[in-house]
Amino acid sequence: MHINQQKDNLLPFDGELYSYGRIYTEDQANTLLNSFIQSIAWEHDQVRLFGKTHITTRKVAWYGDLGRSYQYSGSVKQAHAWTPLLSEIKSQVEEICQAKYNACLLNLYHDGNEGMGWHADNEKSIVAHSSIASLSLGCQRRFDLKHTTSGKKISIELENGQLINMQGSIQEHWKHALAKSKKIKELRINLTFRLMI
């Protein structure tokens, strides 16, 4: 595992966003990706919009300390127990980000037709201003951020094995999204480690 210690805040104001670069080599990241495809209890996400339930093509999984639930977009998830591999990665990410996590939301995007619209991870069940670390595995995807009042936008290309960390007041002032692209045919998994109340 390679750790880029450079920690420049990528946001100009109202919050903190750090990139640690690729903390795993291409081979290590691909091995993790293939392991998670096989071993994680994936399910299609259910999202409630305007009173209707929609089943997403994107798949998700929720892991964490026993008893940790997560409620968002009108659905409640009960945590699966940490797998040995997830637990090991969590410890590594905690060391790099100098933070503690008790849960992890995993997303599986089959290709560029699947993405994530503008949102903030500001649910009341997440400890306010705590670190949310996101590890990307698989194909490179564009991660967009937009300031809620000024409209300022920032984009980052997230690479295979790259770790970013959102903390401070970022969720209050910025929304983020994963851009769709019809050109992308490969899949991506991302792990977002969180500290739940």
N, C-alpha and C positions, 0 to 999 in steps of 0.2 A: 504494500500500500504506500502510495506516494502522497505526501501532504504539502500543498502549496501554502506556506504560512502568510503569504501576502493577504492583508485584510483591509482593503480600501472599501469604504462604503460606496456602493454603486448608485445610491439614491442621492439626488442633490439636496433634498430636504424632507422633513416629515417622515422619519423612519429609517430603518437600517436594512440593507441587503448586501450580503457578502458572498463572494464566490471563492471556493477553495480549489478551483480547477478540477482536474481529473484525479481523484484519489485512488482509483484503480486503473491498472493497465487495461488495454483493449481485451486481452485474453481473460484477465480476472473478471472484468465486467461482463463479458459474454458468458462465462461460466456461471456467474450469479444469475444472469438473465434466464439462462436455460433451466437452472435449478428452480427458480421461482415460477416459471411457466408450469413446471410439473408438480411442484409441492404445495403451492398456495391454494387455499379454498376460495377460488374465484367465483363471483356471481355477478349477474348483470345488475347495474345500479337502478334504483327506482327514484325518480325525481318528480315532485309535485309542482306543477306550474299552473297557475290560474284555476286551481281546484281539480285539475286532472292529473292522474298518475301516468308518467311516461317511463318506459323501460329503455335504458340506454344500450347501445351496442358496446360501448366501453364497459369493461369489467372492473370490479373493485373487490377489496378484501380489507377487513378491519382486525388488527391484532393488537394485543396489549396486556397490561396487568389484568388479572382476573377481576371481573365485575365492571370493567371500564366499558361504558356504552357511549355512543356518539350519535347525536341527533342533528340532521341537516336536511334541507329540502323536503321536509315532511316525512322522512324515514328514520328509523332508529336501528342502529347496528350494535350487537353485543360482541365484545372482543373474543376472538380466538386466542388461545394461549400462545405465547411467543414460541416460535420454532427455534432450535439451537442456532441456525444460521441467522435468522432475524435478530436474535438476542446478541449475537457476536457483532453484527453490523451496527446495531444500536449502541453498543459500548464504544465502538470505534468512532462513530459520529458524535457521541457525547464528549469524547476526549478532544476531538478536533474543534467542535463548536463551543466547548466549555459550558455545556448545558445538560439538563436532565430531561428525559422523555419517559412517558409511561404508556404510550400508544403509537400506532403507526397505521396510516391509511395508505394502501397500495392501489395504484391505478394501472390498468393494462389497456393501452391503445393499440389496436390491431394494425392500423395504418394511418396515413394522414387525413383520412376522411373523419376520423374521430379526434375530437379536441375538447377544450373546456372553455366555456364562455366567461365573460367578465364576472368576477366574484372576489370577495375578501373572506379570509378564514377568520371571521370575527364572531363565531358562535359563542354564546355565554358559557358553554361547557369547556372552552379552551381558556387556560390561564392568561389573563390580559398581559400583553407586551412580552409574552414568553417566546422563546425561540421555536420556529418551525423550520426544520431542516429537510431539504428535498434532495434525494439522490436519484439521478437519471441513469437508466440502463437501456441499451438498445440504440435505435437510430437517433440522429440529431434532430431536435425540434426547437422551434422558436417560442420563447417565453416572453410575453408582453406585459408591461405594467403601465397603468394610467392613473395619474393623480386625480382625485375625485372633484377638486374644485378648480385647479388651474388647467386641467386637461393635458398637462405635460405627459409625453409617452417615452418609455424606454423599452428597448428590446434586447434580449440576450439569447444567443444560440447555446442551447444546453447539449453537451456532448455525452457520449457513452462513458459512464463512470464519474461524471461531474457532480460535485456537491455544492449546493447553495444554502444560505441560511437567512431567513427573514425574521427580524425581531424588532423590539421597540414599538413605536406607534405606526409601523407600516400598514397594518390591517385597518387602521382607522382612516388613513388618508389615501391609500392606493388600492386599486383593484388589480387583479392579475388574470391572465388567460393563457391557454395553450392554443396557438394558432393552427388552423387546419390547412392542409396542402394536399391537393390531388396527386402531386408528384411523388409523395412519400408512400412507398409500398411496404416498408418494414415496420415491425412493431416496436413499441417502447413501453417500458415499465418504469413508474417512478414511485419511490417510497417517501412519504412525508411523515417524519417523526414529530410528535406533538406532546405537550404537557397538558393533560386534562385535569380539571378540578376534581 
